[in-house]
Amino acid sequence: MKAALLRALKQAKGEYISGQEISDILGVSRTTVFNTVSALRTDGYEIESVKNKGYLLKKVPDIIKDYEVESILETQWLGKKVVYEDSIGSTNTLAKELADKGYDNGTVVIADHQDNGRGRRGRSFVSPKGVGIFMSMILKPAFTPEVAPMLTLVSALSVSKAIDSVTGEKTQIKWPNDIVLNGKKICGILTEMSMQTDYINNVVIGIGINVNNTQFSEELQDIAGSIYLQTNQLNHRADIIAQTLYYFEKYYNVFLETNDLSGLVQEYDSKLVNLEKKVKVLDPKEPYEGVAKGITQTGELIVQTNKTTSYVSSGEVSVRGMYGYV
């Protein structure tokens, strides 16, 4: 009910909407409308009411609860079921549990805080309360397991486009899936798959975005940043979540046409922070240097050296810029 009422208020676009009109739209009583408005005010929404004019939404708090996200979603299937927790160990852990319990394809788990967030290669992901985005998407695709790792790149492109659309900034991607703004990492993505020999049970994609963080520990501050620290602008996290889901649904549908990145290579390459720049490939067998030339349709990074062309798989090695992180 909160999501539907918020959507009605937001669709009024800064104009008053009468309680009776809301009641008719939602198919509920005027009393229900009044009580829901009162509950939203308790949550921090500033809703003005004027006799004979109705209700006016004046201010939206920076919350990422299910009803706020659902009230602004523009997707067809992704995020139609949102599971929200104030605090959680890891959204990926809960999402995997829900997927195993039969929750539908497109279910999204969101938390305001994680105390056991995880990144790639088992690294911890800092997840403070009230400033970041911590979310996981449940997918139940029909393609075979070797296709799934490419979804990490689809996710990276989606997040980058979402942040650009909300903030007006120009983010880039450090292959394969780090989102970079003004040289600092502001997002991490972790894709996990439950599978049998030739069959995927589910894929869970975890996304952590530093939005309004004001500081980082000394060990992280050289690499990590936030949208706020890089732009000096605060942003509503729910807007970024909704746009991320919108772009992921869009790009995922393109991906499913071929089960590879062929329809997205050009757009992904346009975001690549190291494109046509020298990089270090930290191959544990033999590190080498070359020039990044973009990605293949299966998501490998193309690196041109003096002697040959290499195709780097994200699961095997790391890539760095010549003089630091990027």
C-alpha positions as CSV (number, residue, x, y, z in Angstrom):
1,M,0.0,0.0,0.0
2,K,2.8,2.4,0.8
3,A,4.4,1.9,-2.6
4,A,1.2,2.4,-4.5
5,L,0.3,5.6,-2.6
6,L,3.8,6.9,-3.1
7,R,3.6,6.2,-6.8
8,A,0.3,8.2,-6.9
9,L,1.8,11.1,-5.1
10,K,4.9,11.1,-7.3
11,Q,2.9,10.9,-10.5
12,A,1.1,14.0,-9.5
13,K,4.4,15.8,-10.3
14,G,4.4,18.4,-7.6
15,E,0.7,19.1,-7.7
16,Y,-1.9,18.3,-5.0
17,I,-3.9,15.1,-5.5
18,S,-7.1,14.7,-3.5
19,G,-7.6,11.9,-1.0
20,Q,-10.7,10.8,-3.0
21,E,-8.7,10.5,-6.2
22,I,-6.0,8.5,-4.4
23,S,-8.7,6.3,-2.9
24,D,-10.2,5.7,-6.4
25,I,-6.8,4.9,-7.9
26,L,-5.9,2.4,-5.2
27,G,-9.3,1.0,-4.6
28,V,-9.2,1.6,-0.9
29,S,-11.0,3.8,1.6
30,R,-10.2,7.4,2.5
31,T,-9.4,6.2,6.0
32,T,-6.8,3.8,4.6
33,V,-5.3,6.6,2.5
34,F,-5.1,8.8,5.6
35,N,-3.5,6.1,7.8
36,T,-0.9,5.3,5.1
37,V,0.0,8.9,4.7
38,S,0.5,9.1,8.5
39,A,2.7,6.0,8.4
40,L,4.8,7.5,5.6
41,R,5.2,10.8,7.5
42,T,6.6,8.7,10.4
43,D,9.1,7.2,8.0
44,G,10.4,10.7,7.1
45,Y,8.3,11.7,4.1
46,E,7.1,15.3,4.1
47,I,3.5,15.2,2.9
48,E,1.5,18.3,3.0
49,S,-2.3,18.1,3.3
50,V,-4.6,21.0,2.5
51,K,-8.4,20.9,2.9
52,N,-10.2,20.8,-0.5
53,K,-6.9,20.4,-2.3
54,G,-5.5,17.1,-1.0
55,Y,-2.0,15.8,-0.5
56,L,1.3,17.1,-1.8
57,L,4.6,15.2,-1.6
58,K,7.2,17.8,-0.7
59,K,10.2,15.8,0.4
60,V,11.4,12.2,0.1
61,P,13.9,10.8,2.6
62,D,17.0,9.0,1.5
63,I,15.7,5.5,2.3
64,I,16.0,2.3,0.3
65,K,13.1,0.3,1.7
66,D,11.0,-1.9,-0.6
67,Y,8.1,0.5,-0.9
68,E,10.3,3.5,-1.9
69,V,12.1,1.5,-4.6
70,E,8.9,-0.1,-5.9
71,S,7.3,3.3,-6.1
72,I,9.8,4.4,-8.8
73,L,10.6,1.2,-10.6
74,E,10.2,1.3,-14.4
75,T,10.9,-2.4,-15.1
76,Q,8.7,-5.2,-16.5
77,W,9.9,-8.1,-14.4
78,L,13.1,-7.2,-12.5
79,G,12.4,-6.1,-8.9
80,K,8.7,-6.8,-8.9
81,K,9.4,-8.6,-5.7
82,V,11.8,-6.6,-3.3
83,V,12.9,-8.1,0.0
84,Y,14.3,-5.4,2.3
85,E,16.3,-5.8,5.5
86,D,17.6,-2.9,7.7
87,S,20.7,-5.0,8.6
88,I,21.9,-8.3,7.3
89,G,25.0,-10.4,7.0
90,S,25.1,-10.4,3.2
91,T,22.4,-9.7,0.6
92,N,24.0,-12.4,-1.6
93,T,23.7,-15.0,1.2
94,L,20.0,-14.2,1.8
95,A,19.3,-14.1,-2.0
96,K,20.8,-17.5,-2.4
97,E,18.6,-18.9,0.4
98,L,15.5,-17.3,-1.1
99,A,16.4,-18.6,-4.6
100,D,16.7,-22.1,-3.1
101,K,13.3,-21.7,-1.4
102,G,11.7,-21.0,-4.8
103,Y,11.6,-17.2,-5.0
104,D,11.0,-16.0,-8.5
105,N,13.4,-14.9,-11.2
106,G,13.9,-11.1,-10.8
107,T,13.5,-11.0,-7.0
108,V,15.8,-8.3,-5.5
109,V,17.2,-8.3,-2.0
110,I,18.2,-4.9,-0.5
111,A,19.8,-4.0,2.8
112,D,20.7,-0.7,4.4
113,H,23.7,-2.3,6.2
114,Q,25.7,-5.5,5.9
115,D,28.0,-6.8,8.6
116,N,29.5,-9.6,6.4
117,G,29.6,-8.2,2.9
118,R,31.8,-10.0,0.5
119,G,33.7,-9.1,-2.6
120,R,35.7,-11.0,-5.2
121,R,38.2,-13.6,-4.1
122,G,36.7,-13.6,-0.6
123,R,37.6,-10.0,0.2
124,S,35.3,-8.2,2.7
125,F,33.2,-5.3,1.4
126,V,32.7,-2.3,3.7
127,S,29.0,-1.8,4.2
128,P,28.2,1.1,6.5
129,K,24.6,2.0,7.4
130,G,22.6,4.7,5.7
131,V,25.1,5.8,3.0
132,G,25.5,2.9,0.5
133,I,23.6,0.5,-1.7
134,F,23.8,-3.2,-1.0
135,M,21.6,-5.3,-3.2
136,S,21.4,-8.7,-4.9
137,M,19.4,-9.9,-7.9
138,I,18.1,-13.4,-8.3
139,L,18.1,-14.8,-11.8
140,K,17.0,-18.2,-13.0
141,P,18.2,-18.4,-16.6
142,A,17.8,-21.2,-19.1
143,F,21.4,-20.9,-20.6
144,T,24.2,-23.2,-19.7
145,P,26.7,-22.5,-16.8
146,E,29.6,-21.3,-19.0
147,V,27.6,-18.3,-20.0
148,A,26.9,-17.0,-16.5
149,P,30.3,-15.2,-15.8
150,M,29.5,-12.7,-18.6
151,L,26.6,-11.4,-16.4
152,T,29.2,-9.6,-14.3
153,L,30.0,-7.4,-17.2
154,V,26.3,-6.8,-18.0
155,S,25.9,-5.7,-14.4
156,A,28.9,-3.4,-14.5
157,L,27.5,-1.7,-17.6
158,S,24.1,-1.4,-16.0
159,V,25.4,0.2,-12.8
160,S,27.6,2.6,-14.7
161,K,24.7,3.8,-16.9
162,A,22.4,4.1,-13.9
163,I,24.9,6.3,-11.9
164,D,25.4,8.5,-15.0
165,S,21.7,8.9,-15.5
166,V,21.0,9.9,-11.9
167,T,24.1,12.1,-11.2
168,G,24.9,13.5,-14.6
169,E,28.5,12.3,-14.0
170,K,30.6,10.1,-16.4
171,T,31.5,6.9,-14.7
172,Q,33.9,4.3,-16.3
173,I,34.5,0.6,-15.9
174,K,37.7,-1.0,-14.9
175,W,37.5,-4.4,-16.5
176,P,35.8,-6.5,-15.7
177,N,33.3,-5.0,-13.1
178,D,34.7,-2.2,-11.0
179,I,32.9,1.1,-11.5
180,V,35.3,4.1,-11.4
181,L,34.5,7.8,-10.9
182,N,37.3,10.3,-11.1
183,G,39.9,7.6,-10.6
184,K,38.3,5.9,-7.5
185,K,36.4,2.7,-7.2
186,I,32.8,3.3,-6.1
187,C,31.2,0.0,-6.8
188,G,32.0,-3.7,-6.5
189,I,30.0,-6.6,-8.1
190,L,30.0,-10.3,-7.1
191,T,28.3,-12.9,-9.2
192,E,27.6,-16.3,-7.7
193,M,26.0,-19.4,-9.3
194,S,24.3,-22.5,-8.1
195,M,24.6,-25.2,-10.7
196,Q,24.5,-28.8,-11.7
197,T,26.7,-30.3,-14.4
198,D,25.0,-28.7,-17.3
199,Y,22.2,-26.8,-15.6
200,I,21.9,-23.5,-13.6
201,N,19.7,-23.5,-10.6
202,N,20.1,-19.8,-10.1
203,V,22.5,-16.9,-10.4
204,V,22.8,-14.2,-7.7
205,I,24.4,-10.9,-8.6
206,G,25.5,-8.8,-5.6
207,I,26.1,-5.1,-6.1
208,G,27.6,-2.7,-3.6
209,I,27.8,1.0,-4.4
210,N,29.4,3.7,-2.3
211,V,26.9,6.6,-2.6
212,N,27.0,9.1,0.2
213,N,30.1,7.8,2.2
214,T,32.1,10.7,3.6
215,Q,35.2,8.7,4.6
216,F,37.1,5.5,4.2
217,S,39.7,3.7,6.3
218,E,43.4,4.5,5.6
219,E,43.9,1.2,3.8
220,L,41.1,1.8,1.4
221,Q,41.2,5.6,0.7
222,D,43.8,5.4,-2.1
223,I,41.5,3.2,-4.1
224,A,37.9,3.6,-2.8
225,G,35.7,6.6,-3.3
226,S,32.0,7.4,-3.2
227,I,29.7,9.4,-5.5
228,Y,29.6,12.1,-2.8
229,L,33.3,12.3,-2.2
230,Q,34.0,12.4,-6.0
231,T,31.3,15.0,-6.8
232,N,30.4,16.8,-3.6
233,Q,26.7,15.9,-4.3
234,L,24.4,13.8,-2.1
235,N,22.1,11.5,-4.0
236,H,19.0,9.5,-3.2
237,R,20.0,5.9,-3.2
238,A,16.6,4.5,-4.2
239,D,16.9,6.4,-7.5
240,I,20.2,4.7,-8.3
241,I,18.8,1.3,-7.4
242,A,15.7,1.8,-9.6
243,Q,17.9,2.9,-12.5
244,T,20.3,0.0,-12.0
245,L,17.4,-2.4,-12.2
246,Y,16.0,-0.6,-15.3
247,Y,19.3,-0.8,-17.2
248,F,20.1,-4.3,-16.1
249,E,16.7,-5.5,-17.4
250,K,17.4,-3.7,-20.7
251,Y,20.9,-5.0,-21.2
252,Y,20.0,-8.5,-19.9
253,N,17.3,-8.8,-22.6
254,V,19.9,-7.8,-25.2
255,F,22.3,-10.4,-23.7
256,L,19.6,-13.2,-23.9
257,E,19.3,-12.7,-27.7
258,T,22.7,-14.3,-28.3
259,N,23.8,-15.5,-24.8
260,D,26.9,-13.4,-25.1
261,L,28.0,-9.8,-25.1
262,S,28.0,-9.3,-28.9
263,G,25.2,-6.8,-28.6
264,L,26.9,-4.9,-25.8
265,V,30.6,-4.9,-26.7
266,Q,30.6,-1.4,-28.3
267,E,28.8,0.2,-25.4
268,Y,30.9,-1.6,-22.8
269,D,34.1,-0.6,-24.6
270,S,33.0,3.1,-24.6
271,K,33.1,2.9,-20.8
272,L,36.4,1.0,-20.4
273,V,38.8,3.2,-18.4
274,N,41.9,1.6,-19.8
275,L,40.8,1.4,-23.4
276,E,43.8,2.1,-25.7
277,K,46.0,2.5,-22.6
278,K,48.9,0.5,-21.3
279,V,48.0,-2.0,-18.6
280,K,49.8,-4.6,-16.4
281,V,48.3,-8.1,-16.6
282,L,49.2,-9.7,-13.3
283,D,49.3,-13.2,-14.5
284,P,50.8,-15.4,-11.7
285,K,52.7,-17.4,-14.2
286,E,54.2,-14.5,-16.1
287,P,53.1,-10.9,-15.6
288,Y,53.3,-8.8,-18.7
289,E,52.3,-5.4,-20.1
290,G,50.3,-4.4,-23.2
291,V,47.6,-2.1,-24.5
292,A,43.9,-2.7,-23.7
293,K,41.9,-3.0,-26.9
294,G,38.4,-3.7,-25.5
295,I,36.5,-6.9,-24.8
296,T,35.5,-9.9,-26.9
297,Q,31.9,-11.0,-27.2
298,T,32.5,-13.5,-24.3
299,G,33.9,-10.8,-22.0
300,E,37.7,-11.4,-22.2
301,L,39.9,-8.4,-22.2
302,I,41.9,-8.0,-25.4
303,V,45.5,-7.0,-24.6
304,Q,47.9,-6.2,-27.5
305,T,51.6,-6.6,-26.8
306,N,54.6,-6.1,-29.1
307,K,54.5,-9.7,-30.1
308,T,51.0,-11.0,-29.8
309,T,47.4,-10.5,-28.8
310,S,46.3,-11.9,-25.5
311,Y,42.7,-12.7,-24.3
312,V,42.5,-12.2,-20.6
313,S,39.9,-14.1,-18.6
314,S,38.6,-12.3,-15.5
315,G,38.6,-15.4,-13.4
316,E,42.3,-16.0,-13.9
317,V,44.2,-12.7,-13.5
318,S,44.0,-9.1,-12.4
319,V,44.6,-6.0,-14.6
320,R,46.0,-2.7,-13.3
321,G,46.9,0.6,-14.9
322,M,50.6,1.3,-15.3
323,Y,50.8,3.7,-12.4
324,G,48.2,2.5,-10.0
325,Y,44.7,1.2,-9.7
326,V,43.5,2.5,-13.1
